[in-house]
Amino acid sequence: MATVSMNFKTDAESKKQFDEVAQELGLSSSALLNIFVKRVAKEKAIPFRVAVVSEKDDDQVEIPRAVMEEIAAYYVNKKTDGE
């Protein structure tokens, strides 16, 4: 299957944290993003809860790390299941 590029912008701190989580999981940032893209395409849904968080509560929510761990766990489980 041919590959294509997807480009998007994010802030430097989020990218840094994302790259660190990917590395901790033993994945490249690209692999981790591909996990997300494939899961959304397959399930036709966002694979985690999306909620409006006020700025006041924003520092108390650790969604990015939890999301990355969930996506990585899904990928690892599917890979070992033969998908």
PyMOL Python script that loads the backbone (N, CA, C, O; Angstrom):
from pymol import cmd

cmd.read_pdbstr("""\
ATOM      1  N   MET A   1       0.848  -1.165   0.000  1.00  0.00           N
ATOM      2  CA  MET A   1       0.000   0.000   0.000  1.00  0.00           C
ATOM      3  C   MET A   1       0.904   1.243   0.000  1.00  0.00           C
ATOM      4  O   MET A   1       1.868   1.310   0.763  1.00  0.00           O
ATOM      5  N   ALA A   2       0.598   2.200  -0.837  1.00  0.00           N
ATOM      6  CA  ALA A   2       1.383   3.431  -0.926  1.00  0.00           C
ATOM      7  C   ALA A   2       1.207   4.270   0.332  1.00  0.00           C
ATOM      8  O   ALA A   2       0.133   4.292   0.934  1.00  0.00           O
ATOM      9  N   THR A   3       2.259   4.950   0.714  1.00  0.00           N
ATOM     10  CA  THR A   3       2.173   5.830   1.880  1.00  0.00           C
ATOM     11  C   THR A   3       2.061   7.275   1.425  1.00  0.00           C
ATOM     12  O   THR A   3       2.530   7.635   0.345  1.00  0.00           O
ATOM     13  N   VAL A   4       1.443   8.087   2.246  1.00  0.00           N
ATOM     14  CA  VAL A   4       1.308   9.520   1.987  1.00  0.00           C
ATOM     15  C   VAL A   4       1.707  10.264   3.246  1.00  0.00           C
ATOM     16  O   VAL A   4       1.767   9.687   4.332  1.00  0.00           O
ATOM     17  N   SER A   5       1.977  11.534   3.092  1.00  0.00           N
ATOM     18  CA  SER A   5       2.340  12.362   4.241  1.00  0.00           C
ATOM     19  C   SER A   5       1.131  13.103   4.764  1.00  0.00           C
ATOM     20  O   SER A   5       0.237  13.489   4.011  1.00  0.00           O
ATOM     21  N   MET A   6       1.122  13.293   6.079  1.00  0.00           N
ATOM     22  CA  MET A   6       0.115  14.128   6.732  1.00  0.00           C
ATOM     23  C   MET A   6       0.893  15.157   7.541  1.00  0.00           C
ATOM     24  O   MET A   6       1.817  14.808   8.275  1.00  0.00           O
ATOM     25  N   ASN A   7       0.525  16.400   7.408  1.00  0.00           N
ATOM     26  CA  ASN A   7       1.211  17.453   8.148  1.00  0.00           C
ATOM     27  C   ASN A   7       0.229  18.191   9.037  1.00  0.00           C
ATOM     28  O   ASN A   7      -0.896  18.480   8.631  1.00  0.00           O
ATOM     29  N   PHE A   8       0.658  18.492  10.245  1.00  0.00           N
ATOM     30  CA  PHE A   8      -0.154  19.296  11.147  1.00  0.00           C
ATOM     31  C   PHE A   8       0.780  20.017  12.098  1.00  0.00           C
ATOM     32  O   PHE A   8       1.952  19.661  12.224  1.00  0.00           O
ATOM     33  N   LYS A   9       0.265  21.013  12.755  1.00  0.00           N
ATOM     34  CA  LYS A   9       1.072  21.809  13.673  1.00  0.00           C
ATOM     35  C   LYS A   9       0.629  21.578  15.105  1.00  0.00           C
ATOM     36  O   LYS A   9      -0.550  21.358  15.382  1.00  0.00           O
ATOM     37  N   THR A  10       1.592  21.631  16.007  1.00  0.00           N
ATOM     38  CA  THR A  10       1.335  21.541  17.435  1.00  0.00           C
ATOM     39  C   THR A  10       2.381  22.399  18.135  1.00  0.00           C
ATOM     40  O   THR A  10       3.355  22.828  17.515  1.00  0.00           O
ATOM     41  N   ASP A  11       2.182  22.644  19.404  1.00  0.00           N
ATOM     42  CA  ASP A  11       3.165  23.458  20.116  1.00  0.00           C
ATOM     43  C   ASP A  11       4.386  22.612  20.462  1.00  0.00           C
ATOM     44  O   ASP A  11       4.309  21.385  20.529  1.00  0.00           O
ATOM     45  N   ALA A  12       5.499  23.279  20.677  1.00  0.00           N
ATOM     46  CA  ALA A  12       6.778  22.602  20.897  1.00  0.00           C
ATOM     47  C   ALA A  12       6.757  21.702  22.133  1.00  0.00           C
ATOM     48  O   ALA A  12       7.317  20.607  22.098  1.00  0.00           O
ATOM     49  N   GLU A  13       6.132  22.133  23.207  1.00  0.00           N
ATOM     50  CA  GLU A  13       6.117  21.335  24.435  1.00  0.00           C
ATOM     51  C   GLU A  13       5.304  20.051  24.246  1.00  0.00           C
ATOM     52  O   GLU A  13       5.708  18.991  24.724  1.00  0.00           O
ATOM     53  N   SER A  14       4.171  20.134  23.560  1.00  0.00           N
ATOM     54  CA  SER A  14       3.371  18.933  23.306  1.00  0.00           C
ATOM     55  C   SER A  14       4.150  17.941  22.447  1.00  0.00           C
ATOM     56  O   SER A  14       4.130  16.738  22.709  1.00  0.00           O
ATOM     57  N   LYS A  15       4.833  18.444  21.425  1.00  0.00           N
ATOM     58  CA  LYS A  15       5.638  17.566  20.565  1.00  0.00           C
ATOM     59  C   LYS A  15       6.731  16.889  21.373  1.00  0.00           C
ATOM     60  O   LYS A  15       6.966  15.689  21.228  1.00  0.00           O
ATOM     61  N   LYS A  16       7.396  17.652  22.218  1.00  0.00           N
ATOM     62  CA  LYS A  16       8.467  17.102  23.055  1.00  0.00           C
ATOM     63  C   LYS A  16       7.916  15.980  23.940  1.00  0.00           C
ATOM     64  O   LYS A  16       8.503  14.901  24.022  1.00  0.00           O
ATOM     65  N   GLN A  17       6.796  16.241  24.594  1.00  0.00           N
ATOM     66  CA  GLN A  17       6.197  15.234  25.466  1.00  0.00           C
ATOM     67  C   GLN A  17       5.743  14.007  24.678  1.00  0.00           C
ATOM     68  O   GLN A  17       5.919  12.874  25.127  1.00  0.00           O
ATOM     69  N   PHE A  18       5.164  14.236  23.510  1.00  0.00           N
ATOM     70  CA  PHE A  18       4.716  13.143  22.648  1.00  0.00           C
ATOM     71  C   PHE A  18       5.901  12.277  22.236  1.00  0.00           C
ATOM     72  O   PHE A  18       5.835  11.049  22.306  1.00  0.00           O
ATOM     73  N   ASP A  19       6.977  12.917  21.808  1.00  0.00           N
ATOM     74  CA  ASP A  19       8.185  12.185  21.408  1.00  0.00           C
ATOM     75  C   ASP A  19       8.744  11.367  22.573  1.00  0.00           C
ATOM     76  O   ASP A  19       9.191  10.236  22.381  1.00  0.00           O
ATOM     77  N   GLU A  20       8.719  11.934  23.771  1.00  0.00           N
ATOM     78  CA  GLU A  20       9.221  11.232  24.953  1.00  0.00           C
ATOM     79  C   GLU A  20       8.363  10.008  25.263  1.00  0.00           C
ATOM     80  O   GLU A  20       8.894   8.941  25.571  1.00  0.00           O
ATOM     81  N   VAL A  21       7.046  10.155  25.184  1.00  0.00           N
ATOM     82  CA  VAL A  21       6.152   9.027  25.444  1.00  0.00           C
ATOM     83  C   VAL A  21       6.366   7.945  24.392  1.00  0.00           C
ATOM     84  O   VAL A  21       6.435   6.763  24.727  1.00  0.00           O
ATOM     85  N   ALA A  22       6.471   8.332  23.144  1.00  0.00           N
ATOM     86  CA  ALA A  22       6.713   7.357  22.078  1.00  0.00           C
ATOM     87  C   ALA A  22       7.994   6.576  22.354  1.00  0.00           C
ATOM     88  O   ALA A  22       8.022   5.352  22.230  1.00  0.00           O
ATOM     89  N   GLN A  23       9.043   7.284  22.724  1.00  0.00           N
ATOM     90  CA  GLN A  23      10.321   6.638  23.014  1.00  0.00           C
ATOM     91  C   GLN A  23      10.191   5.677  24.198  1.00  0.00           C
ATOM     92  O   GLN A  23      10.715   4.564  24.155  1.00  0.00           O
ATOM     93  N   GLU A  24       9.494   6.105  25.251  1.00  0.00           N
ATOM     94  CA  GLU A  24       9.283   5.244  26.419  1.00  0.00           C
ATOM     95  C   GLU A  24       8.539   3.963  26.042  1.00  0.00           C
ATOM     96  O   GLU A  24       8.760   2.906  26.632  1.00  0.00           O
ATOM     97  N   LEU A  25       7.662   4.075  25.056  1.00  0.00           N
ATOM     98  CA  LEU A  25       6.884   2.921  24.608  1.00  0.00           C
ATOM     99  C   LEU A  25       7.631   2.083  23.571  1.00  0.00           C
ATOM    100  O   LEU A  25       7.138   1.045  23.129  1.00  0.00           O
ATOM    101  N   GLY A  26       8.818   2.537  23.188  1.00  0.00           N
ATOM    102  CA  GLY A  26       9.606   1.815  22.202  1.00  0.00           C
ATOM    103  C   GLY A  26       9.137   2.029  20.779  1.00  0.00           C
ATOM    104  O   GLY A  26       9.384   1.198  19.905  1.00  0.00           O
ATOM    105  N   LEU A  27       8.459   3.145  20.543  1.00  0.00           N
ATOM    106  CA  LEU A  27       7.917   3.460  19.226  1.00  0.00           C
ATOM    107  C   LEU A  27       8.471   4.788  18.730  1.00  0.00           C
ATOM    108  O   LEU A  27       8.905   5.624  19.522  1.00  0.00           O
ATOM    109  N   SER A  28       8.452   4.972  17.432  1.00  0.00           N
ATOM    110  CA  SER A  28       8.756   6.293  16.885  1.00  0.00           C
ATOM    111  C   SER A  28       7.487   7.138  16.979  1.00  0.00           C
ATOM    112  O   SER A  28       6.387   6.608  17.136  1.00  0.00           O
ATOM    113  N   SER A  29       7.651   8.435  16.883  1.00  0.00           N
ATOM    114  CA  SER A  29       6.485   9.321  16.875  1.00  0.00           C
ATOM    115  C   SER A  29       5.586   8.997  15.690  1.00  0.00           C
ATOM    116  O   SER A  29       4.360   9.013  15.809  1.00  0.00           O
ATOM    117  N   SER A  30       6.189   8.706  14.562  1.00  0.00           N
ATOM    118  CA  SER A  30       5.429   8.369  13.365  1.00  0.00           C
ATOM    119  C   SER A  30       4.609   7.099  13.577  1.00  0.00           C
ATOM    120  O   SER A  30       3.445   7.041  13.179  1.00  0.00           O
ATOM    121  N   ALA A  31       5.203   6.083  14.198  1.00  0.00           N
ATOM    122  CA  ALA A  31       4.478   4.839  14.464  1.00  0.00           C
ATOM    123  C   ALA A  31       3.300   5.090  15.395  1.00  0.00           C
ATOM    124  O   ALA A  31       2.212   4.549  15.195  1.00  0.00           O
ATOM    125  N   LEU A  32       3.523   5.909  16.407  1.00  0.00           N
ATOM    126  CA  LEU A  32       2.455   6.207  17.351  1.00  0.00           C
ATOM    127  C   LEU A  32       1.312   6.963  16.679  1.00  0.00           C
ATOM    128  O   LEU A  32       0.143   6.681  16.943  1.00  0.00           O
ATOM    129  N   LEU A  33       1.635   7.907  15.826  1.00  0.00           N
ATOM    130  CA  LEU A  33       0.596   8.624  15.080  1.00  0.00           C
ATOM    131  C   LEU A  33      -0.144   7.682  14.132  1.00  0.00           C
ATOM    132  O   LEU A  33      -1.357   7.798  13.962  1.00  0.00           O
ATOM    133  N   ASN A  34       0.573   6.764  13.525  1.00  0.00           N
ATOM    134  CA  ASN A  34      -0.066   5.791  12.636  1.00  0.00           C
ATOM    135  C   ASN A  34      -1.038   4.902  13.391  1.00  0.00           C
ATOM    136  O   ASN A  34      -2.087   4.540  12.858  1.00  0.00           O
ATOM    137  N   ILE A  35      -0.707   4.546  14.620  1.00  0.00           N
ATOM    138  CA  ILE A  35      -1.618   3.757  15.450  1.00  0.00           C
ATOM    139  C   ILE A  35      -2.929   4.517  15.619  1.00  0.00           C
ATOM    140  O   ILE A  35      -4.013   3.957  15.455  1.00  0.00           O
ATOM    141  N   PHE A  36      -2.811   5.795  15.950  1.00  0.00           N
ATOM    142  CA  PHE A  36      -3.998   6.620  16.144  1.00  0.00           C
ATOM    143  C   PHE A  36      -4.821   6.711  14.856  1.00  0.00           C
ATOM    144  O   PHE A  36      -6.035   6.509  14.878  1.00  0.00           O
ATOM    145  N   VAL A  37      -4.167   7.012  13.747  1.00  0.00           N
ATOM    146  CA  VAL A  37      -4.860   7.171  12.462  1.00  0.00           C
ATOM    147  C   VAL A  37      -5.585   5.872  12.075  1.00  0.00           C
ATOM    148  O   VAL A  37      -6.744   5.902  11.661  1.00  0.00           O
ATOM    149  N   LYS A  38      -4.899   4.749  12.214  1.00  0.00           N
ATOM    150  CA  LYS A  38      -5.510   3.474  11.831  1.00  0.00           C
ATOM    151  C   LYS A  38      -6.684   3.112  12.731  1.00  0.00           C
ATOM    152  O   LYS A  38      -7.686   2.569  12.266  1.00  0.00           O
ATOM    153  N   ARG A  39      -6.558   3.411  14.006  1.00  0.00           N
ATOM    154  CA  ARG A  39      -7.658   3.090  14.930  1.00  0.00           C
ATOM    155  C   ARG A  39      -8.885   3.955  14.641  1.00  0.00           C
ATOM    156  O   ARG A  39     -10.009   3.452  14.646  1.00  0.00           O
ATOM    157  N   VAL A  40      -8.683   5.239  14.393  1.00  0.00           N
ATOM    158  CA  VAL A  40      -9.805   6.118  14.057  1.00  0.00           C
ATOM    159  C   VAL A  40     -10.467   5.635  12.770  1.00  0.00           C
ATOM    160  O   VAL A  40     -11.693   5.561  12.689  1.00  0.00           O
ATOM    161  N   ALA A  41      -9.658   5.307  11.767  1.00  0.00           N
ATOM    162  CA  ALA A  41     -10.207   4.851  10.485  1.00  0.00           C
ATOM    163  C   ALA A  41     -10.990   3.552  10.646  1.00  0.00           C
ATOM    164  O   ALA A  41     -12.065   3.400  10.066  1.00  0.00           O
ATOM    165  N   LYS A  42     -10.463   2.624  11.425  1.00  0.00           N
ATOM    166  CA  LYS A  42     -11.115   1.322  11.600  1.00  0.00           C
ATOM    167  C   LYS A  42     -12.407   1.433  12.406  1.00  0.00           C
ATOM    168  O   LYS A  42     -13.428   0.848  12.046  1.00  0.00           O
ATOM    169  N   GLU A  43     -12.347   2.191  13.502  1.00  0.00           N
ATOM    170  CA  GLU A  43     -13.495   2.277  14.403  1.00  0.00           C
ATOM    171  C   GLU A  43     -14.464   3.403  14.065  1.00  0.00           C
ATOM    172  O   GLU A  43     -15.570   3.470  14.602  1.00  0.00           O
ATOM    173  N   LYS A  44     -14.032   4.292  13.161  1.00  0.00           N
ATOM    174  CA  LYS A  44     -14.840   5.455  12.789  1.00  0.00           C
ATOM    175  C   LYS A  44     -15.256   6.248  14.031  1.00  0.00           C
ATOM    176  O   LYS A  44     -16.383   6.730  14.143  1.00  0.00           O
ATOM    177  N   ALA A  45     -14.311   6.362  14.948  1.00  0.00           N
ATOM    178  CA  ALA A  45     -14.532   7.080  16.196  1.00  0.00           C
ATOM    179  C   ALA A  45     -13.185   7.470  16.795  1.00  0.00           C
ATOM    180  O   ALA A  45     -12.153   6.887  16.465  1.00  0.00           O
ATOM    181  N   ILE A  46     -13.210   8.443  17.660  1.00  0.00           N
ATOM    182  CA  ILE A  46     -12.006   8.818  18.395  1.00  0.00           C
ATOM    183  C   ILE A  46     -11.827   7.776  19.498  1.00  0.00           C
ATOM    184  O   ILE A  46     -12.772   7.508  20.240  1.00  0.00           O
ATOM    185  N   PRO A  47     -10.646   7.187  19.624  1.00  0.00           N
ATOM    186  CA  PRO A  47     -10.468   6.066  20.549  1.00  0.00           C
ATOM    187  C   PRO A  47     -10.265   6.457  22.017  1.00  0.00           C
ATOM    188  O   PRO A  47      -9.645   5.715  22.780  1.00  0.00           O
ATOM    189  N   PHE A  48     -10.772   7.586  22.396  1.00  0.00           N
ATOM    190  CA  PHE A  48     -10.712   8.024  23.788  1.00  0.00           C
ATOM    191  C   PHE A  48     -11.785   9.064  24.003  1.00  0.00           C
ATOM    192  O   PHE A  48     -12.317   9.625  23.045  1.00  0.00           O
ATOM    193  N   ARG A  49     -12.104   9.321  25.252  1.00  0.00           N
ATOM    194  CA  ARG A  49     -13.145  10.284  25.606  1.00  0.00           C
ATOM    195  C   ARG A  49     -12.662  11.701  25.324  1.00  0.00           C
ATOM    196  O   ARG A  49     -11.544  12.067  25.686  1.00  0.00           O
ATOM    197  N   VAL A  50     -13.500  12.487  24.683  1.00  0.00           N
ATOM    198  CA  VAL A  50     -13.201  13.891  24.424  1.00  0.00           C
ATOM    199  C   VAL A  50     -14.174  14.717  25.254  1.00  0.00           C
ATOM    200  O   VAL A  50     -15.386  14.513  25.188  1.00  0.00           O
ATOM    201  N   ALA A  51     -13.637  15.646  26.032  1.00  0.00           N
ATOM    202  CA  ALA A  51     -14.480  16.467  26.887  1.00  0.00           C
ATOM    203  C   ALA A  51     -13.960  17.893  26.895  1.00  0.00           C
ATOM    204  O   ALA A  51     -12.770  18.135  26.691  1.00  0.00           O
ATOM    205  N   VAL A  52     -14.849  18.818  27.130  1.00  0.00           N
ATOM    206  CA  VAL A  52     -14.461  20.209  27.273  1.00  0.00           C
ATOM    207  C   VAL A  52     -13.910  20.388  28.680  1.00  0.00           C
ATOM    208  O   VAL A  52     -14.560  20.038  29.666  1.00  0.00           O
ATOM    209  N   VAL A  53     -12.699  20.940  28.758  1.00  0.00           N
ATOM    210  CA  VAL A  53     -12.053  21.159  30.049  1.00  0.00           C
ATOM    211  C   VAL A  53     -11.776  22.650  30.162  1.00  0.00           C
ATOM    212  O   VAL A  53     -11.173  23.247  29.270  1.00  0.00           O
ATOM    213  N   SER A  54     -12.209  23.235  31.242  1.00  0.00           N
ATOM    214  CA  SER A  54     -11.955  24.658  31.425  1.00  0.00           C
ATOM    215  C   SER A  54     -10.477  24.889  31.668  1.00  0.00           C
ATOM    216  O   SER A  54      -9.771  23.987  32.120  1.00  0.00           O
ATOM    217  N   GLU A  55     -10.004  26.092  31.372  1.00  0.00           N
ATOM    218  CA  GLU A  55      -8.593  26.415  31.606  1.00  0.00           C
ATOM    219  C   GLU A  55      -8.220  26.198  33.060  1.00  0.00           C
ATOM    220  O   GLU A  55      -7.094  25.805  33.364  1.00  0.00           O
ATOM    221  N   LYS A  56      -9.154  26.450  33.953  1.00  0.00           N
ATOM    222  CA  LYS A  56      -8.923  26.276  35.384  1.00  0.00           C
ATOM    223  C   LYS A  56      -8.585  24.824  35.710  1.00  0.00           C
ATOM    224  O   LYS A  56      -7.730  24.557  36.555  1.00  0.00           O
ATOM    225  N   ASP A  57      -9.252  23.888  35.041  1.00  0.00           N
ATOM    226  CA  ASP A  57      -9.047  22.469  35.306  1.00  0.00           C
ATOM    227  C   ASP A  57      -7.984  21.832  34.418  1.00  0.00           C
ATOM    228  O   ASP A  57      -7.577  20.695  34.657  1.00  0.00           O
ATOM    229  N   ASP A  58      -7.538  22.547  33.406  1.00  0.00           N
ATOM    230  CA  ASP A  58      -6.652  21.980  32.400  1.00  0.00           C
ATOM    231  C   ASP A  58      -5.371  21.393  32.991  1.00  0.00           C
ATOM    232  O   ASP A  58      -4.915  20.343  32.539  1.00  0.00           O
ATOM    233  N   ASP A  59      -4.784  22.048  33.991  1.00  0.00           N
ATOM    234  CA  ASP A  59      -3.536  21.554  34.553  1.00  0.00           C
ATOM    235  C   ASP A  59      -3.733  20.303  35.399  1.00  0.00           C
ATOM    236  O   ASP A  59      -2.753  19.659  35.775  1.00  0.00           O
ATOM    237  N   GLN A  60      -4.963  19.948  35.704  1.00  0.00           N
ATOM    238  CA  GLN A  60      -5.243  18.775  36.513  1.00  0.00           C
ATOM    239  C   GLN A  60      -5.565  17.547  35.656  1.00  0.00           C
ATOM    240  O   GLN A  60      -5.793  16.464  36.196  1.00  0.00           O
ATOM    241  N   VAL A  61      -5.586  17.700  34.342  1.00  0.00           N
ATOM    242  CA  VAL A  61      -5.960  16.611  33.452  1.00  0.00           C
ATOM    243  C   VAL A  61      -4.721  16.122  32.713  1.00  0.00           C
ATOM    244  O   VAL A  61      -4.002  16.908  32.095  1.00  0.00           O
ATOM    245  N   GLU A  62      -4.482  14.825  32.782  1.00  0.00           N
ATOM    246  CA  GLU A  62      -3.328  14.249  32.101  1.00  0.00           C
ATOM    247  C   GLU A  62      -3.799  13.392  30.929  1.00  0.00           C
ATOM    248  O   GLU A  62      -3.436  12.220  30.828  1.00  0.00           O
ATOM    249  N   ILE A  63      -4.586  13.961  30.068  1.00  0.00           N
ATOM    250  CA  ILE A  63      -5.134  13.219  28.942  1.00  0.00           C
ATOM    251  C   ILE A  63      -4.048  12.735  27.982  1.00  0.00           C
ATOM    252  O   ILE A  63      -4.074  11.566  27.595  1.00  0.00           O
ATOM    253  N   PRO A  64      -3.094  13.581  27.579  1.00  0.00           N
ATOM    254  CA  PRO A  64      -2.151  13.119  26.554  1.00  0.00           C
ATOM    255  C   PRO A  64      -1.421  11.825  26.914  1.00  0.00           C
ATOM    256  O   PRO A  64      -1.373  10.913  26.089  1.00  0.00           O
ATOM    257  N   ARG A  65      -0.863  11.715  28.093  1.00  0.00           N
ATOM    258  CA  ARG A  65      -0.120  10.508  28.460  1.00  0.00           C
ATOM    259  C   ARG A  65      -1.060   9.305  28.529  1.00  0.00           C
ATOM    260  O   ARG A  65      -0.723   8.229  28.036  1.00  0.00           O
ATOM    261  N   ALA A  66      -2.217   9.475  29.128  1.00  0.00           N
ATOM    262  CA  ALA A  66      -3.176   8.379  29.229  1.00  0.00           C
ATOM    263  C   ALA A  66      -3.611   7.923  27.838  1.00  0.00           C
ATOM    264  O   ALA A  66      -3.741   6.726  27.585  1.00  0.00           O
ATOM    265  N   VAL A  67      -3.829   8.861  26.959  1.00  0.00           N
ATOM    266  CA  VAL A  67      -4.245   8.540  25.594  1.00  0.00           C
ATOM    267  C   VAL A  67      -3.144   7.768  24.881  1.00  0.00           C
ATOM    268  O   VAL A  67      -3.407   6.753  24.236  1.00  0.00           O
ATOM    269  N   MET A  68      -1.925   8.244  24.997  1.00  0.00           N
ATOM    270  CA  MET A  68      -0.811   7.583  24.328  1.00  0.00           C
ATOM    271  C   MET A  68      -0.622   6.157  24.860  1.00  0.00           C
ATOM    272  O   MET A  68      -0.332   5.240  24.092  1.00  0.00           O
ATOM    273  N   GLU A  69      -0.785   5.976  26.155  1.00  0.00           N
ATOM    274  CA  GLU A  69      -0.646   4.643  26.727  1.00  0.00           C
ATOM    275  C   GLU A  69      -1.757   3.719  26.232  1.00  0.00           C
ATOM    276  O   GLU A  69      -1.513   2.547  25.943  1.00  0.00           O
ATOM    277  N   GLU A  70      -2.960   4.243  26.135  1.00  0.00           N
ATOM    278  CA  GLU A  70      -4.080   3.429  25.652  1.00  0.00           C
ATOM    279  C   GLU A  70      -3.867   3.029  24.195  1.00  0.00           C
ATOM    280  O   GLU A  70      -4.081   1.876  23.819  1.00  0.00           O
ATOM    281  N   ILE A  71      -3.450   3.981  23.392  1.00  0.00           N
ATOM    282  CA  ILE A  71      -3.225   3.692  21.975  1.00  0.00           C
ATOM    283  C   ILE A  71      -2.093   2.683  21.813  1.00  0.00           C
ATOM    284  O   ILE A  71      -2.208   1.743  21.026  1.00  0.00           O
ATOM    285  N   ALA A  72      -1.019   2.869  22.540  1.00  0.00           N
ATOM    286  CA  ALA A  72       0.107   1.943  22.447  1.00  0.00           C
ATOM    287  C   ALA A  72      -0.297   0.546  22.908  1.00  0.00           C
ATOM    288  O   ALA A  72       0.079  -0.444  22.279  1.00  0.00           O
ATOM    289  N   ALA A  73      -1.053   0.454  23.990  1.00  0.00           N
ATOM    290  CA  ALA A  73      -1.502  -0.846  24.486  1.00  0.00           C
ATOM    291  C   ALA A  73      -2.380  -1.532  23.444  1.00  0.00           C
ATOM    292  O   ALA A  73      -2.263  -2.737  23.220  1.00  0.00           O
ATOM    293  N   TYR A  74      -3.252  -0.766  22.814  1.00  0.00           N
ATOM    294  CA  TYR A  74      -4.110  -1.314  21.762  1.00  0.00           C
ATOM    295  C   TYR A  74      -3.255  -1.872  20.630  1.00  0.00           C
ATOM    296  O   TYR A  74      -3.498  -2.982  20.157  1.00  0.00           O
ATOM    297  N   TYR A  75      -2.264  -1.112  20.197  1.00  0.00           N
ATOM    298  CA  TYR A  75      -1.410  -1.526  19.100  1.00  0.00           C
ATOM    299  C   TYR A  75      -0.633  -2.791  19.467  1.00  0.00           C
ATOM    300  O   TYR A  75      -0.567  -3.732  18.676  1.00  0.00           O
ATOM    301  N   VAL A  76      -0.056  -2.814  20.647  1.00  0.00           N
ATOM    302  CA  VAL A  76       0.716  -3.961  21.090  1.00  0.00           C
ATOM    303  C   VAL A  76      -0.173  -5.199  21.159  1.00  0.00           C
ATOM    304  O   VAL A  76       0.227  -6.273  20.711  1.00  0.00           O
ATOM    305  N   ASN A  77      -1.381  -5.058  21.717  1.00  0.00           N
ATOM    306  CA  ASN A  77      -2.290  -6.199  21.815  1.00  0.00           C
ATOM    307  C   ASN A  77      -2.727  -6.694  20.445  1.00  0.00           C
ATOM    308  O   ASN A  77      -2.785  -7.902  20.217  1.00  0.00           O
ATOM    309  N   LYS A  78      -3.034  -5.785  19.531  1.00  0.00           N
ATOM    310  CA  LYS A  78      -3.452  -6.190  18.180  1.00  0.00           C
ATOM    311  C   LYS A  78      -2.303  -6.845  17.433  1.00  0.00           C
ATOM    312  O   LYS A  78      -2.508  -7.806  16.692  1.00  0.00           O
ATOM    313  N   LYS A  79      -1.093  -6.328  17.626  1.00  0.00           N
ATOM    314  CA  LYS A  79       0.077  -6.890  16.949  1.00  0.00           C
ATOM    315  C   LYS A  79       0.324  -8.312  17.418  1.00  0.00           C
ATOM    316  O   LYS A  79       0.662  -9.177  16.610  1.00  0.00           O
ATOM    317  N   THR A  80       0.163  -8.569  18.705  1.00  0.00           N
ATOM    318  CA  THR A  80       0.386  -9.920  19.228  1.00  0.00           C
ATOM    319  C   THR A  80      -0.776 -10.842  18.890  1.00  0.00           C
ATOM    320  O   THR A  80      -0.624 -12.063  18.908  1.00  0.00           O
ATOM    321  N   ASP A  81      -1.951 -10.261  18.578  1.00  0.00           N
ATOM    322  CA  ASP A  81      -3.103 -11.073  18.179  1.00  0.00           C
ATOM    323  C   ASP A  81      -3.083 -11.419  16.697  1.00  0.00           C
ATOM    324  O   ASP A  81      -3.958 -12.143  16.222  1.00  0.00           O
ATOM    325  N   GLY A  82      -2.107 -10.917  15.964  1.00  0.00           N
ATOM    326  CA  GLY A  82      -1.986 -11.247  14.547  1.00  0.00           C
ATOM    327  C   GLY A  82      -2.579 -10.241  13.608  1.00  0.00           C
ATOM    328  O   GLY A  82      -2.624 -10.496  12.405  1.00  0.00           O
ATOM    329  N   GLU A  83      -3.041  -9.100  14.095  1.00  0.00           N
ATOM    330  CA  GLU A  83      -3.591  -8.075  13.191  1.00  0.00           C
ATOM    331  C   GLU A  83      -2.491  -7.209  12.665  1.00  0.00           C
ATOM    332  O   GLU A  83      -2.748  -6.288  11.890  1.00  0.00           O
TER     333      GLU A  83
END
""", "prot")
cmd.dss("prot")
cmd.show_as("cartoon", "prot")
cmd.util.cbc("prot")
cmd.orient("prot")
